[in-house]
Amino acid sequence: MTEPSYLAAVRESYDTVAADYVRRVKEPAALDPVSRAMLAAFAELAAPLGPVADLGCGPSKVTAHLAALGVPVSGVDVSPRMIELARAAYPELRFTVGSMTALDIADGELGGILAYYTTHHTPPQWLPTVFAEFHRTLAPGGRLMLAGHVGNGEHLRPTRAYGDHPVSYESHLLPPDRIAELLHGAGLVVTTRVVQEPEGGVKRQAGTFLAYKPG
């Protein structure tokens, strides 16, 4: 499959901001109680089911957090620089460069997928492809946790981020109902949906979804 054009902007942008991103993004232990609880719930659900992939892992602070909770997890990210930083920080874990639109993972290989604040960079027309990859690579009964920014269909085009570096990625803030609908369309069953309102300096709503592949 030809790589979607938006991925080049995501890759280049995160390669550019990577070092400052690591310094600015919170450690999982510093997240709000609801976010920590959802990660703990996902770890408990997914750990017994087989390997888990953290897709869009970035510098892999959350990947390492899941590993500490007993999850057999590895990381995948489209940014080679992010993967370099992840490997340097957590040499005991496995990381690969790759895209959620075409995963180098066998059918039914995964017991779980984490997509943590990553899919909002995906244009809505590509989300069915991404969610189909989630379905393809999950084993029957495999668990998904998807978390990220949500909204009313806003399309954001920032020019600078994370230390005032230039970026060219875009963000698409879909309503939670639409994300749930797309997951359902990919054959995944949503069991839990949590929407957090902005507070404590956070500017946007966040949505977290737990789902599984039936079978």
C-alpha positions as CSV (number, residue, x, y, z in Angstrom):
1,M,0.0,0.0,0.0
2,T,1.3,3.5,-0.8
3,E,2.0,5.4,2.3
4,P,-0.6,8.1,3.1
5,S,0.8,11.6,2.5
6,Y,0.0,12.9,6.0
7,L,2.4,10.5,7.6
8,A,5.4,12.4,6.1
9,A,4.3,15.5,8.0
10,V,3.8,13.5,11.3
11,R,7.2,11.8,10.9
12,E,9.1,14.9,10.1
13,S,7.4,16.9,12.9
14,Y,8.1,14.4,15.6
15,D,11.6,13.8,14.5
16,T,12.1,17.6,14.9
17,V,10.5,18.0,18.3
18,A,11.6,14.6,19.8
19,A,14.2,15.8,22.3
20,D,11.9,18.6,23.7
21,Y,8.9,16.3,23.6
22,V,10.6,13.9,26.0
23,R,11.3,16.7,28.5
24,R,7.8,18.2,28.3
25,V,5.5,15.2,28.3
26,K,4.4,13.9,31.7
27,E,5.6,10.7,33.2
28,P,2.6,8.2,33.5
29,A,2.8,8.5,37.3
30,A,2.1,12.2,37.1
31,L,-1.0,11.8,35.0
32,D,-4.4,12.5,36.5
33,P,-6.1,9.7,38.5
34,V,-8.6,8.8,35.8
35,S,-5.9,8.4,33.1
36,R,-3.8,6.3,35.5
37,A,-6.8,4.1,36.3
38,M,-7.7,3.5,32.7
39,L,-4.1,2.4,31.9
40,A,-4.2,0.1,34.9
41,A,-7.5,-1.4,33.8
42,F,-6.1,-2.0,30.3
43,A,-3.0,-3.6,31.7
44,E,-5.1,-6.0,33.8
45,L,-7.3,-6.9,30.8
46,A,-4.6,-7.3,28.2
47,A,-1.6,-8.7,30.1
48,P,-2.9,-12.3,30.2
49,L,-3.8,-12.4,26.5
50,G,-0.4,-12.3,24.7
51,P,1.9,-9.6,23.3
52,V,0.7,-6.0,23.4
53,A,1.7,-3.2,20.9
54,D,1.9,0.4,21.9
55,L,1.2,2.1,18.6
56,G,2.5,5.6,18.3
57,C,4.7,5.0,21.3
58,G,6.8,8.1,21.0
59,P,9.6,8.1,23.5
60,S,7.8,5.2,25.2
61,K,7.2,6.5,28.8
62,V,3.8,4.8,28.7
63,T,5.2,1.6,27.1
64,A,7.6,1.3,30.0
65,H,4.8,2.0,32.5
66,L,2.8,-0.9,31.0
67,A,5.9,-3.2,31.2
68,A,6.2,-2.3,34.9
69,L,2.6,-3.4,35.3
70,G,3.5,-6.8,33.9
71,V,2.4,-6.3,30.3
72,P,4.4,-8.0,27.6
73,V,4.6,-4.8,25.5
74,S,6.6,-3.4,22.6
75,G,6.5,-0.1,20.9
76,V,5.9,1.1,17.3
77,D,6.2,4.7,16.1
78,V,6.4,6.4,12.7
79,S,9.2,8.7,13.9
80,P,12.7,7.1,13.7
81,R,14.1,9.7,16.2
82,M,11.4,8.9,18.7
83,I,12.3,5.2,18.4
84,E,16.0,6.0,18.9
85,L,15.2,7.8,22.1
86,A,12.9,5.0,23.3
87,R,15.7,2.4,22.7
88,A,18.2,4.5,24.5
89,A,15.9,5.0,27.5
90,Y,14.5,1.4,27.7
91,P,17.0,-1.0,26.1
92,E,15.2,-4.0,27.7
93,L,12.1,-3.4,25.5
94,R,11.6,-3.8,21.8
95,F,10.8,-0.9,19.5
96,T,10.3,-0.7,15.8
97,V,9.6,2.1,13.2
98,G,6.2,1.6,11.6
99,S,2.8,3.1,10.7
100,M,-0.6,2.2,12.1
101,T,-1.9,2.2,8.5
102,A,0.2,-0.9,7.6
103,L,1.5,-2.7,10.6
104,D,4.3,-5.3,10.2
105,I,2.4,-7.6,12.5
106,A,0.8,-10.9,11.6
107,D,-3.0,-11.4,11.7
108,G,-4.2,-12.2,15.2
109,E,-0.8,-11.8,16.7
110,L,-1.7,-9.4,19.5
111,G,-3.4,-9.7,22.8
112,G,-3.7,-6.0,23.1
113,I,-3.2,-2.6,21.4
114,L,-2.6,0.7,23.1
115,A,-3.1,3.8,20.9
116,Y,-2.4,6.6,23.4
117,Y,-2.8,10.2,22.1
118,T,-1.8,9.1,18.5
119,T,-4.8,8.7,16.3
120,H,-5.8,12.4,16.4
121,H,-3.2,13.1,13.7
122,T,-4.9,10.7,11.4
123,P,-7.3,12.4,8.9
124,P,-10.8,11.0,9.5
125,Q,-10.9,9.3,6.0
126,W,-7.9,7.2,7.1
127,L,-9.3,6.1,10.5
128,P,-11.2,3.1,9.0
129,T,-7.9,1.8,7.6
130,V,-6.2,2.3,10.9
131,F,-9.0,0.6,12.9
132,A,-9.1,-2.2,10.4
133,E,-5.4,-2.8,11.1
134,F,-6.2,-2.9,14.8
135,H,-8.9,-5.5,14.1
136,R,-6.6,-7.6,11.8
137,T,-3.7,-7.8,14.2
138,L,-5.7,-8.5,17.4
139,A,-6.4,-12.1,18.4
140,P,-10.0,-12.9,19.1
141,G,-10.7,-11.5,22.5
142,G,-7.8,-9.1,22.2
143,R,-8.2,-5.7,23.9
144,L,-7.8,-2.2,22.6
145,M,-7.3,1.0,24.6
146,L,-7.6,4.2,22.5
147,A,-7.1,7.5,24.2
148,G,-6.7,11.0,22.8
149,H,-8.1,14.5,22.2
150,V,-11.7,14.7,21.1
151,G,-14.0,17.6,20.1
152,N,-16.6,18.7,17.7
153,G,-14.8,18.1,14.5
154,E,-12.1,20.8,14.9
155,H,-9.3,20.6,12.4
156,L,-6.1,22.1,13.9
157,R,-3.0,23.2,12.0
158,P,-0.3,24.2,14.4
159,T,2.9,25.7,13.1
160,R,5.1,25.4,16.1
161,A,5.2,23.0,19.2
162,Y,7.3,21.5,22.0
163,G,10.0,24.1,22.4
164,D,8.8,26.3,19.6
165,H,10.0,23.9,16.9
166,P,8.3,24.1,13.5
167,V,5.7,21.4,12.8
168,S,3.5,20.5,9.9
169,Y,1.3,17.8,11.3
170,E,-2.5,18.4,11.8
171,S,-5.0,17.3,14.4
172,H,-8.6,16.2,13.9
173,L,-10.7,16.3,17.0
174,L,-13.7,14.0,16.4
175,P,-16.7,13.6,18.6
176,P,-16.6,10.6,20.9
177,D,-19.7,9.2,19.3
178,R,-18.0,9.2,15.9
179,I,-14.9,7.4,17.2
180,A,-17.1,4.8,18.8
181,E,-19.0,4.4,15.5
182,L,-15.8,3.9,13.5
183,L,-14.5,1.3,16.0
184,H,-17.8,-0.5,15.7
185,G,-17.5,-0.3,11.9
186,A,-14.1,-2.0,12.1
187,G,-15.6,-4.9,14.0
188,L,-14.5,-3.9,17.5
189,V,-16.9,-3.9,20.5
190,V,-16.6,-0.8,22.7
191,T,-17.1,-1.7,26.4
192,T,-16.1,1.5,28.1
193,R,-16.0,5.1,27.1
194,V,-14.8,7.9,29.4
195,V,-14.8,11.6,28.4
196,Q,-12.8,14.0,30.6
197,E,-13.6,17.7,30.5
198,P,-10.7,20.3,30.4
199,E,-9.3,21.2,33.8
200,G,-6.1,22.0,35.6
201,G,-4.5,23.7,32.6
202,V,-5.7,21.1,30.1
203,K,-7.2,22.8,27.1
204,R,-9.3,20.1,25.4
205,Q,-11.6,17.2,26.1
206,A,-10.0,13.8,26.2
207,G,-11.7,10.5,25.4
208,T,-10.7,7.0,26.4
209,F,-12.2,3.9,24.8
210,L,-11.8,0.3,25.9
211,A,-12.8,-2.3,23.2
212,Y,-12.2,-5.9,22.2
213,K,-12.2,-8.0,19.1
214,P,-15.0,-10.6,19.3
215,G,-14.5,-14.2,18.4
